[in-house]
Amino acid sequence: MHGTSTDLPWARAMSAFLAFSALVLLATIGVGLVRVWRGPTAADRILCAQLFGTTGVAVLLLLAEAYDRPPLRDVALMFAILAALVITAFVKHAVIHRRTRDGA
């Protein structure tokens, strides 16, 4: 079908740029894995897990636009909700653990 936006040269360039941006974000996840592996504290590890969630959402949104796949936006929304629940559960667990450790 001629005349669609994907037939335009700038649209292909934009899709390539968005895909490249997604790859760069995936590289940051690789760097974050080092922090998860080395720690030194549980807070460092959970912050990197939060980075994974946020970066995963960004990658999915970029890919949704680059490849014209709107359902990926729904998946990104679910990842964002799950990431928020994970950080909430971690904070609750850390507070309870600290209270039992301190004897309060």
N, C-alpha and C positions, 0 to 999 in steps of 0.2 A: 504494500500500500504506500504510494508516494504521497509526500506532503505531511507525513507525521513528524512529530518533534524528534524522533529517534533517527530520522533520515538526515537531519541537519548536522553539519560538521562540528559545530560547537556543542551539540548535545552529546556526541560521542566523546569529545574531549572532556566534557564535564563528568560523564560516567567513568571515564578512565581516572580522572582526578579523584573522584569519590572513592573508587576502588583502591587507589593508591593510599588515600588517607586512612582507609580501613586497615590496610596492611601496616601502616605506621603505628596505628593504635594497637594492633595485635603485637607489635614489637614491644610496646610498653608493658604489655602483660608478661612478656618474657623477662623483662627487667624486674617486674614485680615478683615473679616467682623466686628470684634470688632472695628478696627480702622475706618472703614467706619461709623459705628454707632456712635462712640464717637467723631469723628472729630480730632481736634477742628476746622480745617480750611478746606475750599474747596480744597485746594491743597493736604492736607492729604487724602482726600476722592478720588480725582482723581488718586493719586499715587497708592492707593489700588485698584482702578478699573483697572489701568494699570497692577498691579500685577495679578489680576484675568485673564486678557487677556494673559499675558505671561505664567502664570501657566497653563491656559487652553490649550494653544498651546503645552506646554511640556507634559501634561497628554495625549493629543490626539496622540502625536508622540510616547510616550511610549506604549500606547495601540495598536497603529498600528503595532509596532514591536512585542509586546507580543502575539497578537492574529492573526498576519499575515493578517491584513486588510489594504492594501495600500490606499483605498479611504479615510481613516482617515487622511492621510497626506494632502490631498487636503483640507479637512475641517480645519485642523490646519493652513494651509496657508491662508485661508480666514479669520480665526480668527486673525491672525497676521496682516493682512492688515486692518481689522476693528479696531483693537486696535490702530494702528498708526493713523488712521483717527480720532478716538475719542480723542486722546491726542492732535492732531493738532487743532481740533475744540474747545477743552477746552482752550488751550492757546490763541487762537484767541478771544474767548469770554472773557477771563480774561483780555486781553489787552484792548479790547473795553470798558469793564466795568470800568477798572481803569481810562481810559482817560475821560469817562463821569463823573466819581466820582470826579476826580481831576479838572474838568472844562477845560481841554485842548482841 
